[in-house]
Amino acid sequence: MPLLLAVLLGVVASPALADGDQNLIRKMCMVAFTSAMNEAGETPPPGMGDFTCGCFLDQLGEGAGFDEAQTRCKQEAARRYGY
């Protein structure tokens, strides 16, 4: 799933993402988030996925690269939600 998300973002990532692109990226992010948590055997606290994916979209919108946005948001979510 992370590869699919990376490919998707490589196609649609731009300084100004259209609303439809943002919705699609958010959905893909939530699928990847849920999958990663399931694979880790973790149950995330309420709101963690929304926070993480919202952060990811914000970072992309500010010009961060895929890996940079992903790393920043994972770290911030872990700090905020005690993981």
Secondary structure as GFF3:
##gff-version 3
##sequence-region A 1 83
A	DSSP	alpha_helix	2	12	.	.	.	ID=ss1
A	DSSP	alpha_helix	19	39	.	.	.	ID=ss2
A	DSSP	alpha_helix	48	61	.	.	.	ID=ss3
A	DSSP	alpha_helix	66	81	.	.	.	ID=ss4
###
